[in-house]
Amino acid sequence: MSLALILLAAYVLDLIVGDPRSFPHPVVYMGKAISAIERLIRRFVSQPRSLKRAGVLLPLLVAGGAWGLTALLVGLLSWASPWLGWAAGAWLISTTVAAKGLKEAGLAVYVELRKGDLPAARRALGMIVGRDTAGLDSPEIVRGTVETVAENIVDAIISPLFFALLGGAPLAMAYRAVNTLDSMVGYKNDKYRDLGWASARLDDVANYIPARITALLLTLCAWLLRLDWRGCWRTVLRDARLHPSPNSGYPESAVAGALGIRLGGENVYHGITSFRAYMGDPLRALEPEDIIVTSRLMLLSSAIFVCFCAALAWVWIGG
């Protein structure tokens, strides 16, 4: 079986199975490993300068370990049976992709909004964002959901597939380790400013190319879905760089331009209000259907990209 078919199988497997709670997920073990290594580092290191040096060690251990263990597992199974190796590769890559989970998370918020149950919609949104959701009205709930789905097109789908194309399951798993590190320690607060800086920077570097690929894909998908593809691309060129993240602004501004809405604005984190630059123009009010359209953009762009990766793998390495 070729890498092309493995990539396609992994993507389809995620769409069908997703991340079942009853089955062990590699990210859970990554999280446990990160927490254990962090505790070990903090036991022996406390000075800011030393923590910064240890911050470099953290992603090397976690991402390098994820790559090495995955390569070892796939290699051993391939030695026992090529089919076992291929199956393991497809399954492991599928665990780094979260198209089904992203769609379901957005749909959970949409269903509650359609029922008019704002408290339930706030709770559903609170499961997928770090901001405070208490007191948000319907347009702000929609904004939070659209921003989250759009932003995660990159790190939940396009990036893992991109690295799977370059290095199979081991590199895809190493990317997922980097992304998990960023979500756990890549904060600019007092606790993680020193220890997490390298993890945050590495995540920015890893997502740099995939984020820009995503903006191109979303422009194409806006055209295919008869949305405002010109506004999509124009908004990317104008607004993407305004986002505090070097990468998140690309998918968010693309979705904002395609839908003719404005994202960004004031968010509250643990009671503290912060302002995020606006993305797009407020040509109309945000409405629950924007969540569905964003999910369609996500699914179509990811389907096009996995087919592109499969075709490239077939031509590039003969499968």
PyMOL commands that set and color helices and strands:
alter all, ss='L'
color gray80, all
select helices_A, chain A and resi 3-17+26-44+48-80+82-96+99-115+118-126+138-185+197-224+229-242+249-259+289-316
alter helices_A, ss='H'
color red, helices_A
select strands_A, chain A and resi 263-269+272-279
alter strands_A, ss='S'
color yellow, strands_A
deselect
rebuild
show_as cartoon
